[in-house]
Amino acid sequence: MIGMYLMHPPLSGFHKMKPWDNVRNVVKAHRGLKKLSEKNPWLSGFLEEITKGQLNPFLDAVPTKLECLSELEAKRIGAKLSAALRQRKTAQAGIYQWMMQNPSMVQLFDKYPFMQDMVLTMSREILKAAPWGVMFRVCTGAGLSLLDMISDINVIAIHLNIEGQRGEWRNECNE
């Protein structure tokens, strides 16, 4: 539930806030996240980078342990999630790959299981909204299917235009 709230902030006045602009407010308002951010001051920056959902394929994995994680490293880890999601078919597979590249996330999810569910919910929303997400895959698949159908029709038309292939079958017994 909290992951959905992070990805879809409420209206603020007459305009909708960007999800990453709302993260710090949500962390302050949510009792569990507030307590977690007191122990890990990098949490807000980490969640902001996840909510942005921007592709950063050139970032390297961060081998740092959870207790030694700096805010810059946490932001790098959060920014790297979108690239892992893009490389996999499902959000779960993308998160698994991302966790294995960043050992601190394995520790975080073991220590705070609700974080994995929250990140999974956020990842699903990223995949829905991203131009390289579900809509891109569906449109690409539909386009390729149409091209395949057109090429099949073309091959059939060429085959029918070859002399002797027009259905002029002769039965040797009838001649």
Backbone as a printed PyTorch tensor [residue, N CA C, xyz], in Angstrom:
tensor([[[  0.8240,  -1.1890,   0.0000],
         [  0.0000,   0.0000,   0.0000],
         [  0.8720,   1.2590,   0.0000]],

        [[  1.9020,   1.2600,   0.8250],
         [  2.7480,   2.4470,   0.9130],
         [  3.5220,   2.6680,  -0.3890]],

        [[  3.8950,   1.5700,  -1.0610],
         [  4.5790,   1.6820,  -2.3470],
         [  3.7050,   2.3620,  -3.3790]],

        [[  2.4100,   2.0440,  -3.3810],
         [  1.4670,   2.6670,  -4.3100],
         [  1.3130,   4.1530,  -3.9840]],

        [[  1.2730,   4.4660,  -2.6980],
         [  1.1500,   5.8630,  -2.2830],
         [  2.3970,   6.6640,  -2.6740]],

        [[  3.5580,   6.0340,  -2.6110],
         [  4.7840,   6.7130,  -3.0300],
         [  4.7860,   7.0030,  -4.5290]],

        [[  4.2370,   6.0760,  -5.3180],
         [  4.2520,   6.2310,  -6.7760],
         [  3.1300,   7.1250,  -7.2910]],

        [[  2.0500,   7.2660,  -6.5310],
         [  0.9110,   8.0770,  -6.9570],
         [  0.5410,   9.0600,  -5.8540]],

        [[  1.2650,  10.1740,  -5.7690],
         [  0.9840,  11.1400,  -4.7010],
         [ -0.3650,  11.8200,  -4.9250]],

        [[ -0.9510,  12.3290,  -3.8520],
         [ -2.2420,  12.9960,  -3.9810],
         [ -2.0880,  14.3570,  -4.6700]],

        [[ -3.2210,  14.9190,  -5.0490],
         [ -3.1930,  16.2510,  -5.6450],
         [ -2.7590,  17.2690,  -4.6020]],

        [[ -1.9360,  18.2010,  -5.0150],
         [ -1.4790,  19.2670,  -4.1350],
         [ -1.9370,  20.5840,  -4.7600]],

        [[ -3.0210,  21.1240,  -4.2240],
         [ -3.5810,  22.3190,  -4.8530],
         [ -4.2650,  21.9140,  -6.1460]],

        [[ -3.8430,  22.5100,  -7.2400],
         [ -4.4490,  22.2130,  -8.5320],
         [ -3.5600,  21.3480,  -9.4190]],

        [[ -2.4210,  20.9250,  -8.9160],
         [ -1.5280,  20.1060,  -9.7310],
         [ -1.0950,  18.8640,  -8.9550]],

        [[ -0.7390,  17.8600,  -9.7090],
         [ -0.2700,  16.6230,  -9.0980],
         [  1.2300,  16.7210,  -8.8900]],

        [[  1.6740,  16.3370,  -7.7130],
         [  3.0980,  16.3610,  -7.3970],
         [  3.7990,  15.2450,  -8.1490]],

        [[  5.0540,  15.4350,  -8.4260],
         [  5.8810,  14.3570,  -8.9540],
         [  6.1300,  13.3870,  -7.8070]],

        [[  6.1720,  12.0890,  -8.0990],
         [  6.3480,  11.1180,  -7.0020],
         [  7.5910,  11.3660,  -6.1580]],

        [[  8.6920,  11.7440,  -6.7890],
         [  9.9370,  11.9350,  -6.0310],
         [  9.8990,  13.1890,  -5.1700]],

        [[  9.0010,  14.1290,  -5.4880],
         [  8.8530,  15.3170,  -4.6390],
         [  8.0620,  15.0000,  -3.3670]],

        [[  7.3270,  13.9260,  -3.3810],
         [  6.4720,  13.5560,  -2.2600],
         [  7.1310,  12.5700,  -1.2950]],

        [[  8.2560,  11.9890,  -1.6660],
         [  8.8670,  10.9150,  -0.8750],
         [  9.2030,  11.3640,   0.5450]],

        [[  9.8470,  12.4870,   0.6940],
         [ 10.2620,  12.9380,   2.0370],
         [  9.0450,  13.1600,   2.9390]],

        [[  7.9420,  13.6780,   2.3840],
         [  6.7160,  13.8740,   3.1740],
         [  6.1370,  12.5350,   3.6260]],

        [[  6.1460,  11.5510,   2.7380],
         [  5.6140,  10.2350,   3.0730],
         [  6.4820,   9.5730,   4.1390]],

        [[  7.7830,   9.6810,   4.0000],
         [  8.6970,   9.0710,   4.9840],
         [  8.4750,   9.7000,   6.3570]],

        [[  8.2720,  11.0030,   6.4090],
         [  8.0330,  11.6760,   7.6920],
         [  6.6860,  11.2820,   8.2940]],

        [[  5.6820,  11.0700,   7.4340],
         [  4.3270,  10.7720,   7.9140],
         [  4.1310,   9.3060,   8.2950]],

        [[  4.8530,   8.4020,   7.6710],
         [  4.6730,   6.9690,   7.9180],
         [  5.5350,   6.5440,   9.1030]],

        [[  4.9190,   5.9340,  10.0960],
         [  5.6220,   5.5910,  11.3270],
         [  6.7940,   4.6360,  11.0890]],

        [[  6.5750,   3.5890,  10.3180],
         [  7.6400,   2.6040,  10.0740],
         [  8.7830,   3.1750,   9.2570]],

        [[  8.4460,   3.9320,   8.2060],
         [  9.4960,   4.5370,   7.3750],
         [ 10.2600,   5.6130,   8.1380]],

        [[  9.5550,   6.3390,   8.9930],
         [ 10.2160,   7.3810,   9.7860],
         [ 11.2470,   6.7510,  10.7300]],

        [[ 10.8470,   5.6610,  11.3750],
         [ 11.7620,   4.9630,  12.2830],
         [ 12.9530,   4.3980,  11.5120]],

        [[ 12.6760,   3.8320,  10.3350],
         [ 13.7380,   3.2750,   9.5040],
         [ 14.6810,   4.3690,   9.0040]],

        [[ 14.1420,   5.5470,   8.6840],
         [ 14.9960,   6.6380,   8.1970],
         [ 15.8520,   7.2370,   9.3070]],

        [[ 15.4210,   7.0830,  10.5440],
         [ 16.2560,   7.5450,  11.6560],
         [ 17.5020,   6.6650,  11.7920]],

        [[ 17.3310,   5.3650,  11.5280],
         [ 18.4650,   4.4430,  11.5730],
         [ 19.3020,   4.5420,  10.2970]],

        [[ 18.6310,   4.8100,   9.1780],
         [ 19.2880,   4.8750,   7.8700],
         [ 18.9240,   6.1990,   7.1870]],

        [[ 19.7240,   7.2380,   7.3930],
         [ 19.3730,   8.5580,   6.8660],
         [ 19.3430,   8.6290,   5.3320]],

        [[ 19.8290,   7.6360,   4.6770],
         [ 19.8550,   7.6080,   3.2170],
         [ 18.5350,   7.1490,   2.6030]],

        [[ 17.5670,   6.7300,   3.4070],
         [ 16.3410,   6.1160,   2.9140],
         [ 15.5550,   7.0180,   1.9550]],

        [[ 15.3980,   8.2830,   2.2950],
         [ 14.6080,   9.1830,   1.4350],
         [ 15.2470,   9.3360,   0.0620]],

        [[ 16.5480,   9.5390,   0.0150],
         [ 17.2380,   9.6630,  -1.2700],
         [ 17.1410,   8.3900,  -2.0930]],

        [[ 17.2410,   7.2510,  -1.4280],
         [ 17.1150,   5.9430,  -2.0690],
         [ 15.7390,   5.7930,  -2.7110]],

        [[ 14.6810,   6.0970,  -1.9530],
         [ 13.3220,   5.9760,  -2.4730],
         [ 13.0250,   6.9990,  -3.5650]],

        [[ 13.6070,   8.1840,  -3.4600],
         [ 13.4230,   9.1930,  -4.5150],
         [ 13.9600,   8.6920,  -5.8490]],

        [[ 15.1240,   8.0780,  -5.8230],
         [ 15.7190,   7.5660,  -7.0730],
         [ 14.8850,   6.4270,  -7.6560]],

        [[ 14.3140,   5.6030,  -6.8000],
         [ 13.4490,   4.5250,  -7.2990],
         [ 12.2130,   5.1210,  -7.9510]],

        [[ 11.5900,   6.0890,  -7.3140],
         [ 10.3540,   6.6650,  -7.8570],
         [ 10.5820,   7.4120,  -9.1670]],

        [[ 11.7760,   7.9020,  -9.3860],
         [ 12.0510,   8.5850, -10.6600],
         [ 11.9590,   7.6110, -11.8220]],

        [[ 12.3860,   6.3870, -11.6250],
         [ 12.2660,   5.3580, -12.6490],
         [ 13.0620,   5.6420, -13.9120]],

        [[ 14.1400,   6.4020, -13.7980],
         [ 14.9550,   6.7370, -14.9680],
         [ 16.0090,   5.6670, -15.1900]],

        [[ 16.2750,   5.4090, -16.4570],
         [ 17.2950,   4.4170, -16.7980],
         [ 18.6830,   5.0000, -16.6090]],

        [[ 19.4860,   4.3100, -15.8440],
         [ 20.8900,   4.6740, -15.6460],
         [ 21.7300,   3.4200, -15.8240]],

        [[ 21.9060,   2.9670, -17.0660],
         [ 22.6000,   1.6920, -17.2850],
         [ 24.0960,   1.7400, -17.0130]],

        [[ 24.6570,   2.9320, -16.8570],
         [ 26.1020,   3.0430, -16.6910],
         [ 26.5480,   3.0300, -15.2400]],

        [[ 25.6050,   2.9320, -14.3190],
         [ 25.9640,   2.8710, -12.9050],
         [ 26.4170,   1.4590, -12.5520]],

        [[ 27.4440,   1.3850, -11.7340],
         [ 27.9460,   0.0840, -11.2910],
         [ 27.2110,  -0.3650, -10.0330]],

        [[ 27.2810,  -1.6430,  -9.7550],
         [ 26.7080,  -2.1900,  -8.5300],
         [ 27.5070,  -1.6660,  -7.3360]],

        [[ 26.8500,  -1.6320,  -6.1930],
         [ 27.4880,  -1.1270,  -4.9700],
         [ 27.6760,  -2.3010,  -4.0100]],

        [[ 28.9120,  -2.7090,  -3.7510],
         [ 29.1560,  -3.8790,  -2.8950],
         [ 29.1290,  -3.5800,  -1.3920]],

        [[ 28.8340,  -2.3490,  -1.0150],
         [ 28.8660,  -1.9400,   0.3920],
         [ 27.8010,  -2.6570,   1.2130]],

        [[ 28.1260,  -2.9650,   2.4640],
         [ 27.1640,  -3.5730,   3.3790],
         [ 26.1550,  -2.5320,   3.8400]],

        [[ 25.0200,  -2.9870,   4.3090],
         [ 23.9160,  -2.1090,   4.7010],
         [ 24.3250,  -1.0950,   5.7690]],

        [[ 25.0300,  -1.5470,   6.7840],
         [ 25.3810,  -0.6440,   7.8930],
         [ 26.4140,   0.4180,   7.4980]],

        [[ 27.1010,   0.2270,   6.3720],
         [ 28.1240,   1.1780,   5.9270],
         [ 27.6540,   2.0340,   4.7460]],

        [[ 26.4130,   1.8960,   4.3470],
         [ 25.9010,   2.5490,   3.1450],
         [ 25.8040,   4.0660,   3.3290]],

        [[ 26.3480,   4.8110,   2.3700],
         [ 26.2410,   6.2720,   2.3970],
         [ 25.0310,   6.6980,   1.5630]],

        [[ 24.6660,   7.9620,   1.6640],
         [ 23.5090,   8.4560,   0.9040],
         [ 23.7770,   8.4000,  -0.5950]],

        [[ 24.9850,   8.7280,  -1.0180],
         [ 25.3260,   8.6730,  -2.4390],
         [ 25.2370,   7.2390,  -2.9780]],

        [[ 25.7390,   6.2860,  -2.2030],
         [ 25.6780,   4.8840,  -2.6240],
         [ 24.2300,   4.3920,  -2.6810]],

        [[ 23.4290,   4.8060,  -1.7010],
         [ 22.0190,   4.4080,  -1.6870],
         [ 21.2840,   4.9760,  -2.9040]],

        [[ 21.6030,   6.2100,  -3.2710],
         [ 20.9850,   6.8050,  -4.4590],
         [ 21.4000,   6.0550,  -5.7220]],

        [[ 22.6540,   5.6500,  -5.7910],
         [ 23.1230,   4.8690,  -6.9510],
         [ 22.3910,   3.5410,  -7.0440]],

        [[ 22.1910,   2.8970,  -5.9040],
         [ 21.4720,   1.6190,  -5.8860],
         [ 20.0250,   1.8330,  -6.3370]],

        [[ 19.3800,   2.8550,  -5.8060],
         [ 17.9980,   3.1490,  -6.1910],
         [ 17.8680,   3.4840,  -7.6670]],

        [[ 18.8200,   4.2190,  -8.1970],
         [ 18.7910,   4.6000,  -9.6130],
         [ 19.0380,   3.4100, -10.5250]],

        [[ 19.7170,   2.3940, -10.0240],
         [ 20.0480,   1.2150, -10.8310],
         [ 18.8720,   0.2420, -10.9750]],

        [[ 17.8340,   0.4020, -10.1580],
         [ 16.7040,  -0.5240, -10.2020],
         [ 16.0080,  -0.5220, -11.5610]],

        [[ 15.7970,   0.6280, -12.1530],
         [ 15.0960,   0.6970, -13.4430],
         [ 15.8190,  -0.0800, -14.5320]],

        [[ 17.1340,  -0.0150, -14.5390],
         [ 17.8970,  -0.7660, -15.5400],
         [ 17.7140,  -2.2700, -15.3420]],

        [[ 17.6800,  -2.7150, -14.0970],
         [ 17.4640,  -4.1420, -13.8260],
         [ 16.0540,  -4.5600, -14.2290]],

        [[ 15.0810,  -3.6840, -14.0150],
         [ 13.7040,  -3.9920, -14.4100],
         [ 13.5770,  -4.0910, -15.9230]],

        [[ 14.3010,  -3.2560, -16.6160],
         [ 14.2250,  -3.2610, -18.0800],
         [ 14.8320,  -4.5450, -18.6670]],

        [[ 15.7940,  -5.1020, -17.9930],
         [ 16.4770,  -6.2970, -18.4950],
         [ 15.6960,  -7.5770, -18.2590]],

        [[ 14.6800,  -7.5410, -17.4380],
         [ 13.9250,  -8.7510, -17.0890],
         [ 12.4650,  -8.6100, -17.5050]],

        [[ 11.7840,  -9.7380, -17.6020],
         [ 10.3950,  -9.7440, -18.0540],
         [  9.4170,  -9.3510, -16.9620]],

        [[  9.7350,  -9.6630, -15.7170],
         [  8.8220,  -9.3490, -14.6180],
         [  9.5280,  -8.4770, -13.5890]],

        [[  8.7130,  -7.8210, -12.7840],
         [  9.2710,  -6.9850, -11.7200],
         [ 10.0300,  -7.8340, -10.6990]],

        [[  9.5070,  -9.0300, -10.3850],
         [ 10.1680,  -9.8960,  -9.4140],
         [ 11.5590, -10.2970,  -9.8950]],

        [[ 11.6750, -10.6490, -11.1680],
         [ 12.9770, -11.0500, -11.7120],
         [ 13.9460,  -9.8750, -11.7180]],

        [[ 13.4490,  -8.6890, -12.0400],
         [ 14.2960,  -7.5010, -12.0300],
         [ 14.8040,  -7.1670, -10.6390]],

        [[ 13.9270,  -7.2820,  -9.6580],
         [ 14.3270,  -7.0060,  -8.2750],
         [ 15.3330,  -8.0440,  -7.7950]],

        [[ 15.1250,  -9.3000,  -8.1710],
         [ 16.0650, -10.3380,  -7.7670],
         [ 17.4620, -10.0570,  -8.3340]],

        [[ 17.5210,  -9.7000,  -9.6080],
         [ 18.8160,  -9.3800, -10.2260],
         [ 19.4550,  -8.1890,  -9.5190]],

        [[ 18.6820,  -7.1680,  -9.2610],
         [ 19.1510,  -5.9520,  -8.5970],
         [ 19.6580,  -6.2620,  -7.1900]],

        [[ 18.9350,  -7.1260,  -6.4680],
         [ 19.3640,  -7.5160,  -5.1160],
         [ 20.6980,  -8.2520,  -5.1550]],

        [[ 20.8470,  -9.1570,  -6.1050],
         [ 22.0730,  -9.9490,  -6.1800],
         [ 23.2800,  -9.0820,  -6.5460]],

        [[ 23.0460,  -7.9930,  -7.2500],
         [ 24.1370,  -7.0780,  -7.5990],
         [ 24.5030,  -6.1630,  -6.4320]],

        [[ 23.5650,  -5.9420,  -5.5280],
         [ 23.7670,  -5.0190,  -4.4120],
         [ 23.4880,  -5.7540,  -3.0950]],

        [[ 24.5150,  -6.2880,  -2.4550],
         [ 24.3210,  -7.0960,  -1.2380],
         [ 23.6080,  -6.3570,  -0.1090]],

        [[ 23.7150,  -5.0530,  -0.0790],
         [ 23.0340,  -4.2980,   0.9780],
         [ 21.5180,  -4.4140,   0.8620]],

        [[ 21.0100,  -4.6340,  -0.3600],
         [ 19.5680,  -4.7930,  -0.5300],
         [ 19.1000,  -6.1490,  -0.0130]],

        [[ 19.9230,  -7.1600,  -0.1460],
         [ 19.5970,  -8.4690,   0.4290],
         [ 19.4870,  -8.3190,   1.9460]],

        [[ 20.4400,  -7.6090,   2.5370],
         [ 20.4160,  -7.3830,   3.9780],
         [ 19.1990,  -6.5490,   4.3910]],

        [[ 18.8840,  -5.5220,   3.6030],
         [ 17.7400,  -4.6590,   3.9100],
         [ 16.4440,  -5.4610,   3.8840]],

        [[ 16.2580,  -6.2780,   2.8480],
         [ 15.0270,  -7.0390,   2.7140],
         [ 14.9250,  -8.1530,   3.7550]],

        [[ 16.0680,  -8.7050,   4.1750],
         [ 16.0490,  -9.7060,   5.2400],
         [ 15.6860,  -9.0680,   6.5740]],

        [[ 16.2050,  -7.8870,   6.8060],
         [ 15.9840,  -7.1960,   8.0740],
         [ 14.5880,  -6.5680,   8.1460]],

        [[ 14.1130,  -6.0420,   7.0130],
         [ 12.8040,  -5.3830,   6.9470],
         [ 12.0120,  -5.9500,   5.7680]],

        [[ 11.2950,  -7.0550,   5.9660],
         [ 10.5950,  -7.7220,   4.8510],
         [  9.5700,  -6.8380,   4.1390]],

        [[  8.9750,  -5.8740,   4.8510],
         [  7.9900,  -5.0120,   4.2010],
         [  8.6210,  -4.1670,   3.0930]],

        [[  9.9090,  -3.9200,   3.1830],
         [ 10.5870,  -3.1210,   2.1590],
         [ 10.5840,  -3.8270,   0.8040]],

        [[ 10.7090,  -5.1360,   0.7990],
         [ 10.7060,  -5.8670,  -0.4610],
         [  9.3350,  -5.7630,  -1.1330]],

        [[  8.2780,  -5.8800,  -0.3620],
         [  6.9320,  -5.7290,  -0.9240],
         [  6.7080,  -4.3150,  -1.4390]],

        [[  7.2120,  -3.3390,  -0.7030],
         [  7.0610,  -1.9500,  -1.1060],
         [  7.8170,  -1.6830,  -2.4140]],

        [[  9.0400,  -2.1570,  -2.5120],
         [  9.8380,  -1.9580,  -3.7200],
         [  9.2270,  -2.7280,  -4.8990]],

        [[  8.6610,  -3.8910,  -4.6400],
         [  7.9960,  -4.6560,  -5.6930],
         [  6.7920,  -3.8930,  -6.2410]],

        [[  5.9970,  -3.3270,  -5.3620],
         [  4.8500,  -2.5210,  -5.7960],
         [  5.3160,  -1.3210,  -6.6070]],

        [[  6.3530,  -0.6600,  -6.1450],
         [  6.8900,   0.4920,  -6.8710],
         [  7.4270,   0.0630,  -8.2340]],

        [[  8.0710,  -1.0850,  -8.2860],
         [  8.6330,  -1.5850,  -9.5410],
         [  7.5430,  -1.8850, -10.5570]],

        [[  6.4630,  -2.4690, -10.1010],
         [  5.3450,  -2.7430, -11.0080],
         [  4.7740,  -1.4590, -11.5860]],

        [[  4.6860,  -0.4400, -10.7580],
         [  4.1810,   0.8540, -11.2400],
         [  5.1620,   1.5040, -12.2130]],

        [[  6.4470,   1.3390, -11.9620],
         [  7.4590,   1.8570, -12.8880],
         [  7.3170,   1.1720, -14.2430]],

        [[  7.1470,  -0.1400, -14.2310],
         [  7.0010,  -0.8840, -15.4840],
         [  5.7460,  -0.4800, -16.2450]],

        [[  4.6810,  -0.1450, -15.5310],
         [  3.4550,   0.2830, -16.1960],
         [  3.6330,   1.6480, -16.8580]],

        [[  4.3200,   2.5460, -16.1730],
         [  4.4060,   3.9260, -16.6400],
         [  5.5780,   4.2050, -17.5750]],

        [[  6.6220,   3.4050, -17.5010],
         [  7.8350,   3.6880, -18.2760],
         [  7.6010,   3.4740, -19.7670]],

        [[  8.2080,   4.3250, -20.5940],
         [  8.0550,   4.1420, -22.0370],
         [  8.6650,   2.8330, -22.5190]],

        [[  9.5840,   2.2610, -21.7860],
         [ 10.1990,   0.9820, -22.1370],
         [  9.5440,  -0.1670, -21.3970]],

        [[  8.4590,   0.0950, -20.6920],
         [  7.7970,  -0.9170, -19.8800],
         [  6.7970,  -1.7490, -20.6610]],

        [[  5.6770,  -2.0190, -20.0480],
         [  4.6750,  -2.9220, -20.5960],
         [  4.1300,  -2.4090, -21.9260]],

        [[  3.8170,  -1.1380, -22.0070],
         [  3.2420,  -0.6060, -23.2540],
         [  4.2180,  -0.7460, -24.4130]],

        [[  5.4850,  -0.5100, -24.1680],
         [  6.4850,  -0.6600, -25.2320],
         [  6.5430,  -2.1020, -25.7070]],

        [[  6.5320,  -3.0260, -24.7730],
         [  6.6040,  -4.4400, -25.1330],
         [  5.3600,  -4.8870, -25.8930]],

        [[  4.1980,  -4.4190, -25.4650],
         [  2.9500,  -4.7870, -26.1500],
         [  2.9310,  -4.2060, -27.5580]],

        [[  3.2800,  -2.9410, -27.6890],
         [  3.2820,  -2.3020, -29.0150],
         [  4.3220,  -2.9390, -29.9370]],

        [[  5.4830,  -3.2600, -29.4140],
         [  6.5120,  -3.9190, -30.2250],
         [  6.0390,  -5.2890, -30.6820]],

        [[  5.4360,  -6.0410, -29.7920],
         [  4.9140,  -7.3610, -30.1490],
         [  3.8200,  -7.2730, -31.1960]],

        [[  2.9190,  -6.3070, -31.0580],
         [  1.8410,  -6.1300, -32.0400],
         [  2.4170,  -5.7210, -33.3880]],

        [[  3.3830,  -4.8200, -33.3800],
         [  4.0150,  -4.3890, -34.6340],
         [  4.7180,  -5.5290, -35.3470]],

        [[  5.4570,  -6.3200, -34.5920],
         [  6.1460,  -7.4690, -35.1920],
         [  5.1460,  -8.4930, -35.7330]],

        [[  4.0470,  -8.6800, -35.0550],
         [  3.0150,  -9.6050, -35.5150],
         [  2.4090,  -9.1240, -36.8400]],

        [[  2.1650,  -7.8260, -36.9390],
         [  1.6310,  -7.2680, -38.1970],
         [  2.6340,  -7.4190, -39.3370]],

        [[  3.8960,  -7.1620, -39.0600],
         [  4.9180,  -7.3360, -40.0920],
         [  5.0160,  -8.7850, -40.5420]],

        [[  4.8900,  -9.7110, -39.6130],
         [  4.9130, -11.1320, -39.9510],
         [  3.7310, -11.5000, -40.8410]],

        [[  2.5650, -10.9490, -40.5220],
         [  1.3820, -11.2310, -41.3200],
         [  1.5400, -10.6700, -42.7420]],

        [[  2.0720,  -9.4790, -42.8620],
         [  2.2880,  -8.8690, -44.1800],
         [  3.2880,  -9.6910, -44.9900]],

        [[  4.3540, -10.1380, -44.3540],
         [  5.3390, -10.9480, -45.0890],
         [  4.7370, -12.2920, -45.5180]],

        [[  3.8810, -12.8810, -44.6940],
         [  3.2070, -14.1310, -45.0750],
         [  2.3060, -13.9230, -46.2880]],

        [[  1.5560, -12.8390, -46.3010],
         [  0.6800, -12.5260, -47.4410],
         [  1.5090, -12.3230, -48.6930]],

        [[  2.6390, -11.6510, -48.5540],
         [  3.5210, -11.4110, -49.6970],
         [  4.0600, -12.7320, -50.2630]],

        [[  4.4750, -13.6430, -49.4070],
         [  4.9910, -14.9340, -49.8590],
         [  3.8920, -15.7330, -50.5530]],

        [[  2.6780, -15.7040, -50.0510],
         [  1.5610, -16.4050, -50.6840],
         [  1.2810, -15.8200, -52.0630]],

        [[  1.2990, -14.4770, -52.1640],
         [  1.0540, -13.8250, -53.4600],
         [  2.1450, -14.1880, -54.4670]],

        [[  3.3820, -14.2120, -54.0540],
         [  4.4840, -14.5920, -54.9520],
         [  4.3180, -16.0410, -55.3950]],

        [[  3.9630, -16.8990, -54.4660],
         [  3.7840, -18.3150, -54.7770],
         [  2.6640, -18.5240, -55.8020]],

        [[  1.5730, -17.7890, -55.6670],
         [  0.4510, -17.9310, -56.5920],
         [  0.7580, -17.3600, -57.9700]],

        [[  1.6880, -16.4440, -58.0620],
         [  2.0410, -15.8460, -59.3600],
         [  3.0420, -16.6780, -60.1440]],

        [[  3.5840, -17.7130, -59.5440],
         [  4.5030, -18.5980, -60.2620],
         [  3.6700, -19.4770, -61.1860]],

        [[  4.0960, -19.5680, -62.4390],
         [  3.3660, -20.3480, -63.4440],
         [  3.2050, -21.7920, -62.9760]],

        [[  2.0220, -22.3080, -63.1170],
         [  1.7450, -23.6730, -62.7310],
         [  1.3170, -23.8140, -61.2840]],

        [[  1.2340, -22.7070, -60.5520],
         [  0.8510, -22.7650, -59.1400],
         [ -0.5140, -22.1350, -58.9010]],

        [[ -1.2870, -21.8890, -59.9490],
         [ -2.5470, -21.1700, -59.8010],
         [ -3.7300, -22.0720, -59.5240]],

        [[ -3.4800, -23.2880, -59.2640],
         [ -4.5800, -24.1940, -59.0030],
         [ -5.0840, -24.8640, -60.2620]],

        [[ -4.3020, -24.8130, -61.3080],
         [ -4.6720, -25.4480, -62.5650],
         [ -4.2180, -26.9050, -62.5200]],

        [[ -4.7570, -27.6340, -61.6600],
         [ -4.3820, -29.0220, -61.4830],
         [ -5.0830, -29.8720, -62.5390]],

        [[ -4.3430, -30.7380, -63.1500],
         [ -4.9250, -31.6160, -64.1590],
         [ -4.8300, -33.0430, -63.6510]],

        [[ -5.8770, -33.7210, -63.8310],
         [ -5.9050, -35.1190, -63.4560],
         [ -5.5520, -35.9230, -64.7010]],

        [[ -4.5380, -36.7180, -64.6470],
         [ -4.1000, -37.4840, -65.8100],
         [ -5.1570, -38.4430, -66.3000]],

        [[ -6.0640, -38.8590, -65.4520],
         [ -7.1160, -39.7940, -65.8550],
         [ -8.1970, -39.1070, -66.6810]],

        [[ -8.3830, -37.8120, -66.5000],
         [ -9.4350, -37.0620, -67.2050],
         [ -8.9830, -36.5710, -68.5550]],

        [[ -7.7610, -36.6900, -68.9210],
         [ -7.2640, -36.1530, -70.1990],
         [ -7.5230, -37.0750, -71.3390]]])
